[in-house]
Amino acid sequence: MFKRENTVQLEITYKELQMLRRYLLIWRNKLLAQGHITDPVDELLVKLG
């Protein structure tokens, strides 16, 4: 009846976090240019803070 979501926690350095944000933004921009939805990428960016 109730489904438990699996979660993953990663420990990354500040430099890795910067790279991850940059690549997610690049991916988001490519999706927008192609007319695709960006909701999943936006959610990840919000979770990264």
N, C-alpha and C positions, 0 to 999 in steps of 0.2 A: 504494500500500500504506500508506504513512505520510502522514497528512494534517497539514499545518502550520496551526496556528491563527493567525488574523489578530489582531493586537493594536493597540490604539489608546492613545496617551498624550496626555493633555491637561495643559496648564499652566494652573492656575487659582489665584486668590488665596485667602487664608485665609477671607475673607468669602464667596466663592463656594462653598468647601468646606463651610462651616457651613450655607449655604442648601441645598446638595445633600443633606447628611445629614438635615436637617430634612424635606425633601420626600420623601426615600426612606422615612423613618420614618412619615410620614403615609400614604404609599402602602401600606406594609407593614401598618399598622393597618387600613386599609380592606379590604385583601385578607383579613386575618384575620377581620374582621367578616362578610365575605361567605362565609367558609368555604373560601377558596382557599389553595393552597400559597404560601409566601413564600420558598422556597429561593433563587430567582434574586436577589431583593432582598436577602436575608441575605448572599449571596455578595458582592454589590456593597458592602454596608456593611462587611464584613470587609476587603475590598480597599482601601477608603478609609482604614481604620485608625482 
